[in-house]
Amino acid sequence: MSSPDTGPTLPTRSYDAFLFDMDGTLLSSIAAAERVWTAWGRRHGLDLATFIPTIHGVRAPDTIRNQNLPGIDLEAEAAWVTAGEIADTDGVEEIPGAIAFLASLPPDRWAVVTSATPDLAKARMGAAGIAPPPLVITAHDIQRGKPDPEGFRLAAERLGFAIEDCLVFEDATAGITAAEAAPADIVVITAAHQHPLETPHPTLDGYEGVRCVVGADGRLSLTL
C-alpha cells in the first residue's frame, strides 16, 4: 500500500460517490481473461506477446477491431470471446479487502463501470463473491468504451452527481485515461499488476486497512 514515504497519498477531499472498474480493481480475473484471449489470438495468428497486454480494460469488440483483421465477423468473434470468459472463472477472486470495503459504502453512493458485458460482469462478480450495487454500467450501456469517458460520465449522471465530485478506482491504462478525461479524481489499484505502473495518481495495493468515512452530508472520504 502506498504511503507518504513510498508513493502518492490518498485524496484528502470528500466525494459524492465512488465509481469502480471491475476487472483488476474489485476482482482479479487477469489469468482467466488471458487464457481466453490467448486461445483467440492463436486462432488468428497474432503475436501474443504484443497482443495480450492490450486486452485489459477494453471492450471485447474494441479489442478485436483494433487488430484490423480482414474478413472477420466482429459480432461473432466477440461472442466467442465473451462466452469463453463467462465459462472460465477459475481463479477469479476479490481484490484483498474489496468485499468488506464495498459493504461499508451507502448503496446509492457507488457504482461499477466495466468494459464487460452484463452476463460476464454477473459471472465474475458472482465467482468473486461480490454483491453488485444497484447501478452497474456495462459495455451494453454505452456507445464508446474506455478509454472514452462515456461510461464514467453516465454512472455519475445516473447516480445524480457531477463527475467532478466522484472518485474513480481503476487499474488499467484505458480506464485511467477514461477517468482523466471524464474528468474525475483517481485511485489506482495495483493488486493485480504484474509490472509496476507509472502513474501520478494515488495508489493502493488493495482495500485492506482502507476505511470509508461517511460525513454528515453523506459525502465519502478515505482514510488508512
PyMOL commands that set and color helices and strands:
alter all, ss='L'
color gray80, all
select helices_A, chain A and resi 30-43+48-54+60-65+74-87+98-103+107-109+118-128+139-141+150-159+163-165+173-181
alter helices_A, ss='H'
color red, helices_A
select strands_A, chain A and resi 17-20+27-28+93-94+110-113+136-137+166-170+185-189+203-204+211-214+220-223
alter strands_A, ss='S'
color yellow, strands_A
deselect
rebuild
show_as cartoon
